[in-house]
Amino acid sequence: MAANDGRGQARTLDPEKQTLLSQHTEKHFTAGEIVRDIIIGVSDGLTVPFALAAGLSGANATSSIVLTAGIAEVAAGAISMGLGGYLAAKSEADHYTRELRREQEEVVNVPDTEAAEVAEILAEYGVEPHEYTPVVNALRKNPKAWVDFMMKFELGLEKPDPRRALHSALTIAIAYVLGGSVPLLPYVFFPRAREALVASVVVTLGALLIFGFAKGQFTGNKPFQSAFQTALIGAVASAAAFGLAKAIHP
């Protein structure tokens, strides 16, 4: 395995370390951003149209009206959520670019100060002065690696994927549509809104339980607790919308 020193020159690792790395394979979950976008999209997609459908059913609307309004809301919600995801990811990328440019200027204009910051960072990890001095000197000879070090360890920033904004928008929007179709599906098969509402409650709460359990598994939380919390939020939102609609339009 070869490492790059930041100046286009490849450096070879010690043979013993190469052997250790080749014998050990680490398996880490690296799709955290995609899972986060899916969670955002599906969570809102299941909850918001569910509450809307319950509210309209409480106002004695027909299934066709609930379905039409629900489809319109899902379309608008998917666009809105997707745009929000795009802007959030774009802002993160712009922030990284600004900070990268600032660090590149600082290692040129105030190298001693930046070197002192490197020493401070390493000292926080318990590295002694006689141990971190060679590291500081090595980084000063390699501006690109120096800047990368400061971005990661001083600012805690990782270089974002340039396609992240578009991927985030599409993932959230598609997840919202998929989630939003669940509570609306019964209104396709039941002409009476009250019957469709009962079916929608059963189907959606089941979907929320499954989704909450899966979310708990991916995020490392207690799956059953996550399932209960997710279903509870959807139930409370729909019950509030239904109750409010009945109060206004008995």
N, C-alpha and C positions, 0 to 999 in steps of 0.2 A: 504494500500500500504506500503510495507516495503522497506527501503533503506539499502544498504550494506555499512559498514564503511571502507571497503578496507582490513579488517583483517579477513573476513569471518564471521563477526558477524552482524546479521541483526538488524537494528534499525527501530522502528515503528514511523511514523509521528504522530504529534498531531492529535487527532480525529477531531478537527474542520477543520484542513487543509485537512485531508483525505476526509471529506464531500465536501469541496469546489472543490477539484480535481475531485471527482466522478461526481459532478454536471456540470462541465465544460469540454467540449470536444473541443480541438483545431484541426482544419483541416489545415495542411500545405502541400505545394507541396514538396515532398521529393525525387523526381526522377530527380533532376537537372543534375546529372552526365550522366544518360542515355539519357536524352533529348539533352545534349550537344554533346554526341557522335553521336546521330542520325542527328543532325543539321550538324555536320562536314561531316559525310558520305554522306548524301543526297545532301548537297550544292555542294560539289566537284563532286559527281556523276552526277548531272544534268548539271554542267557547263563544265567540262573537255571533256567528250565524245561529248557533243553538239558542242563545239568549234572544236574538231577533225573532226567530221562528216561534219561540215560546210566547214572546210578547204579542206578536200578531195573532197567534192562536187565542190568547187571552182576550183579545179585542174582537173575537168572533169573525176573524177574516177567513176566507175560504182557502182551501189548500193551494189553489192556483195562484192566489194573491201572495200567500206566504212563499211559495216556490219562486215566483217572479221577483219579489223583493229580496229573497235570499240569494238568488243568483246574481242580482245586481250588487248586493253587498259583498259577495265573495269576489266578484270581479274588481270592484273598487278597492276592497281590502287587500287583495293580492298586489294590485298596482302600488297602493300606498305603502304596504309593508316591504315590497321589493325595492321601491325607491328609497325607503328609509335605510334598508340594509346596504344599498349601493352608496348612499351618502356617508354612512358611518364608516364603511371600509375605505372609501375615498379619502375621508378626513384622516384616518389612521395612516394611510400612505403618504398624504401630504405632510403630516406631522413628522413622520420618519425622515422624509426628504429634507425638511427644514433643519431638523436636528443633526442630520448627517452633514449638511453643508456647514453648519456652525462648528461641529467638531473638526471638520477638515481645515477650517480657518484657524481654529484655536491651536492645533498641533503645529501650525506654521508660525502664528503670531505670538503665542505664549507657551512655547514648548516646556519651559521649566515648571510652569503651573500645572500643565497637563501631566507631566511626569510625576509631580507631587501627588496628584489625584490618583494616579495608578498605584503609587506606593501606599496611599491611604486605603485604597480598596483592598489591596493584598494584605495590609496589616489587619484589616477587619476579619480576615480569614485566619489570623494567627500566624501569618508568615513574618519571620524576623527580618530586620533591615539587611543583614548580610545575605539573606536568602532572596529577597525580592529585588535587590539592587541589580543583579545581572538580568533579571526579567525586564526591569524598567529600561535598562540600557539596550536590550535586544529590541524592545518595542520602538524605541526612539530611532533605531536604524531602519525600521520597517513602518513607514507612515500608514499604509493601508491597514496592516494588522493592528496598529495602534488605534486607529479610528474605530475599527471593528470592535476592539476590546472595550473602548469607552462607550460605544453604543450599547453593548450588551451588559456590561457590568456597572457602568455609572448610571445610565439612563434606563436600563432594563428593556431595551427595544430590539426586536428582531426584524430583519428585513422582510417586508410583506410581499406576498405574491402579487405581481403586477396585474394578474387577472382576478384577483380576489374580489374586487368590487362587483364585477359582472357576475361572477359565480355566486356571490352572496345574494345578489338581487334575484337571480333565477331560482336559487335553492329555496329562499324564503317564500317567493311567490308561488312556486309549484307546491310546496308543502302546505301553504295556506289554502290553496284550491282543493288539495286532497283532503285536508282536515275539514274544510267547510262543506264538502259534499256529503259528509256523513250525516249530520243532523237534518239535511234537506232531503235526503234520499227517500224517507218514508212518505213525504208529501207527494212524491211521484205516483205512489201506489195506493194511497188512501185519499179519496175525494173529500172526506170529512176531516176538517182540521183537527178536531178533538181526538179522533182515532189516530191520525198521523202524529199528533203531539205525543201520545202515549208511546207509540213505536219509536219516535225520535228520542224520547227520554231514555228508553231502554237501550237503544243502539248507541246513542252518544255516550251515556254513562259507561257502557261497556268499553267503548273505544277509549274513553278518558282513562279508565282503569288500566287497560293494556298499555296505552301510551305512557301513563305515569310510571308504570312498572318498568317499562323499557328505558325510560329516561333515568330512573334511579339506577338501573344497571350500568348505563353508560357514564353517568356522572359520579358514580361511586357512593351515592346516597342509599339509604335503606329503600329497597324497591317497593315493599308493601306500604311503607309510610308515604313514599312519593306518589304511589298509585292513589291512595286515599286522599291526599292533599289535592292532587290534580282533579279528581272526580268531584271533590267537595267544592272547589272553586267554580267548576262548570255548573254544578247543581245550584249553588247560591246565586250565580249570575242569571241563570234561566228562571229560577223561582222569583227573583226580584223583578225581572222584566214581565213575567206573567202576572204577578200580583199588582204591579203598577198599571198594567194595561187593563186589568179587571176593575181596578179602582176608578180609572178614568172613563172606561167604557164598559159598564156592567152588562 
